[in-house]
Amino acid sequence: MSEPKFDASAMLLDAATRHGISLSTLVAETALWAHPQAHHHLIASTGHAAVFPNCRRARASQGEHRGQRIGKLLLDDNTYANNAIKRALGIARADLRGFETCHIWPLTCYNEQYHTAIANLVLIPRALAALTDHDSGVSAALQFRAYELFNWHPTESPNPACPDNYPTTWLAPLPFVSRLDTSRPTRSRHSFDVTVAGITSRNLPKRTAMLTIVRGLVAAGTTPESVHSVLPWRGSRLFRSAPGKLARAEFVKTLTSDAPNRRKTFDPSRFFCDDTQLIYTNGRTYSFSNQWGDDTEQAMDVLLKAFPSHAVSCRLRPIEPS
């Protein structure tokens, strides 16, 4: 297969090299780490490194889905991993904005021993988070930093070596949280009413509300690229697209098979990919991210203010008593 004319990863690395910018240093100076004692305390008290030891990410390419159970095993997207690192950091969710939970070692999200292991998780600004997937220098630096802090690595992986040009300006780990909550995360009971062209969809969970808003904006003439432009903190993971009008199976096959050539992974479980959820415009098929957390309401507000002429509105419903 021929080389792509434009390779984003290669272009970014070339530009960073020419201008003397260290991508690893950018990550080092902005990544948030749990305190090593949180990891060691968890092992001492539970016997394992995972906050939720019977949980891993679903393999969507094999027909698995979030929320599915296989015996005692619960399949996740990134929700449990996100909860694990934020609990270990001991920071209120309202005090974190624009970060994404990243796994240090590749593919370990599919292993229940490592998916929610504190020593395998770090919060990275969303605009930089994609670097952990396909920049080998950043990956090597994160792995060695995790090993420095926690003296831990997956048993299947060798001890990481200190890479060349290893950053020396890492942020210090946050203070130790002595009582780590290992209860199952509960879902926010906030929901939204979204109105598009005079039709209101009521009581939508936040991720479905975001999809409804974006589909309404695109139907009214806004391009996915314009949507992306007003949500820059979401980085490169807001949309995935392919040419033509494709149904789910063909869309997923196209994006999955093409990912190695673009050095960009595609996990269908992290995007709205059902036939009724895909977005068709300008001769392309788009899938929209379903990964929405603490910044959801901010993103909604930004979108609706950026495109006020479109007949799309959203209202936060009051929390109903349980």
N, C-alpha and C positions, 0 to 999 in steps of 0.2 A: 504494500500500500504506500502511495506517495507521501512525502513529508508535507505537512500543512504549510501554506504560504505564510500564515501568521500564527506563531506559537506564543501565546500570552506568557507562559512561564519563562520561556527563553528570553523574550523581550524584556520582561521585568528584571530578570537576573542580569542581563546585559546592561540595562540602564542603571541598575544599582551599582554594578561594578564600575562603570564609567564615571559615576558621580561619587564614588567612595562611600556608598551607603551600605551598611551591614544589615541585612534583613534579620539576622539572628539577634543583633543588638536591639532592634526595634521591638522584637518579641520579648527579649530579656527585660527591657525597661518598662514593659506594660503588662506582663503576665502576672496573675495573682495565684499564689501557691498557699495551700494549707500548711500549717505547722507540722513538722515531722512527728511531734509527739501525738498528734491526732491519729496518724497511721499506726504508730507503735502501741498506743493505748487501745486502739480497736483490735489489733491482733491479740494483745494480752487479755482482753476482756471477752472476745468472741472466738478466737482461734483462727480467724481468717481475715484477709485484707480487704474484702469487699463489704461495703456498708449493707448492701442487699445481695446476699450470696446466691440467691436462686433467681437471678434476673440477668438477662443479656439482650442485646439488640436483635430484633427479628431480621431474618434473611428474606427480604422481599422477593429476591430473584428465585427463591425456592418455594414461593407461595405462602411464606409465613407472614403474620401481620401483628401489629402492635395490640397488646391486650390478650393475645392467644396464650393458652396454657398447654404445656407438654409435660404431663405429670405434675411435679412440684415446680417446674420451671416456668417463669413468667417472661413473656417476650415484650420488649420495650422498644421505643424509638431512642430518644436521648433523655427522656423525662427523669428516670431514676438516677442516671449519672449526673444530671444537672442538679438534682436535689442533694445527692451525696456530697458533691464538692462545695455547694453553697452552705450546707449544714456544717461541714468541716471548717469553712472559713469563719463561720459565726457572724456573718454580716446580714442585716435585714435585706430582703429582696428589693425593697424600695431604694436602697442605697447602692444598687448595682444597675448600671445601664450600659447597653451596648457591648456586653461580653458574651462569648460563646464558650460552652464547655467542650474541651477537646481531650481526646485520649492521646496519651504520650506514645504508646507503641501501636503500630499499625495493626488493624483487624482485631485488636484485643476486645473491642466492643462486642464481639460475637462469642466471647467466652465468659461464662457467668463468674469465674474466679476473678476476672479483671475489669468487667464492665463498670462496676461501681467502686473499684479500689481507689482510695484516696491518693495513693502514690502513683496512680496511672492517670490522674486527672489534673487539669489546669484550666483556669479561666483566661482567655485571650481576647483582646478587642476583636469584635466581629469583622472589622475591615482587614485584619491580619490573619484571621483564623484559617483561611484556605491555605495559607503557607504550610501548615502542618501536614496537609495531605500530599503535597507534591514538591516541596523544596527540601532536598536531602540535607542541606546544611542546617536548616531550622529544626528538622526532625532529630538530627544527631545532637544538636545543642540541647534540645528539650530532654532527650533521653539521658544525657550525661548529667544535666542539672537535677533531674528527678532522682537519679542514682546517688548523686552527691547529698541530696537532702534526706532521702528516705532509706538509703542503703538497700534498695529493693529493685528487682526487675522481674518480668515474667520468667518462670522457670524454663520455658522453651527458648529463651533468648540469652545470648552470652552477656557477660558484663560489658556495658557500653564503654567505649574508649573516649577520652577527651578529644574532641575534633579540633582541627586547625581553626585559628581565629575565634576560639571560644570566648564568648562575652564575659566580661568581669563586672558588669553593672546590673546584675539581676536584682529585682526587688526582693527585699527580705520577706520570708513567709509571714503570714499574718499570725497574731497571737494564738496560743493554744486554747482550744475549746474543750474543757474537761468533760463535759457531758454531751456526747454526740448522740443525737436523736436517730435511732435506727428504725423507727416506726415507718410503715409504708406512707409515701406521700399522698396527700389528698388533693383532689382537683379543686381549683377555684370554682366557686358557685356563681361567679359573675357571668352574666350573659348579656346579649345585645339584640336590639331590634334594628334591622338594616332595611332601609327603604330605597328601592331602585325603580325609577320611572313610575312612581306612584304605587308600587306593590311592596308591601312590608313583609319581610320574613322575620318571625318573632322568636325570641328565646334561643338565639344562636350562641354556641360556645365561641370563644374568642378566635380560634383558628378558622372556623367556618365563617364567622363574621368578616374576617380579613379577606377571605376568598370571595365572598359575596360583594364586598366593596370593590375589590380590584376587577372582578368580572363586570360589574356595573360600569366602572370607569372606562374599561376597554370597549364595552359595547357602545358607550357614548362618544367614542372617538379618541380616547387617550391611548397612547402606545405603551406596551410593557416597558420599553426603554425609558419613557417619561416617568412612569411609576418608580422605576429603579433610581432615577436621577434624584428624586426627592427623599429617598431613603438610603443615603450613602453608607450609613453605619451598618446596613445589612450586608455589605460586601458583595461578593460575587455569587451568593447562594440564594438569591431571591427568586430567580426564574431559571428553568432549563428549557431549551427549545430545539426544534428540529424542523427542517423544511417540509412543506406539504401539510395536508390535513390527515392526521394519523389517529387511529384508535389506540386505546391503551397498550395493547399487546405489541403493536408495531412501534409505538413511540418508545416504550421501555426497551425493546430490543435494539432500536436505533441508538439510543443514548448509552446503553450499556456496552454495546459493541464498539462504539466510537470513543469511549472514555479513555482507553489506553493511548490512543493517538493524540488526544488533547491533554494528556496528563491530568485529567480531571475526573474524579470519581463521580458516579451517579448512583445514589441509593434511592430507589423509588419510594421507600417507606417514609422519606423525609419531604416528599412533594405530593401535591394533589394530582393523581394520575388517572383516576377513574374517567370513563368516557364522558360522564356528566360534569366533570370538574375541569377538564382540559380547556384551554382558551385558544381559539382560532382567530388569527388576524394577520393581514398582510402576507398571506401565503405560507404562514408558519404555524406550528402547534407549540403552545407554551404550557408548561406545568409550573404552578406557583408553590412556593415553600409552605409547608404546614408546621414549621418550627416557630411557634410564637409563644413568648413568655412575658417577662416583666415589661417589655417595651411595646406591647401590643397597643395600648391606648394611645401612647405617644405617636406610634406609626399611623393609627387611624386619624388622629387629629391633624398630622402633617399632610396626609393625603387629601383629606376633605378641604383643608385650607388651600392647598396647592391647586385644586381643580374645583373651585366653588360653583362654576357655571353648570356642572353636570348634575343631573337629578338623582344624586346619591346622598343619603344622610344616614347617620347612625346614632342610636341612643342607648346608653348604658342602663340596663334594667337594675332595679334595687335587688339586693341579696334577699332571697326568700328564706324565711326561718326554716330550719331543718325539723 
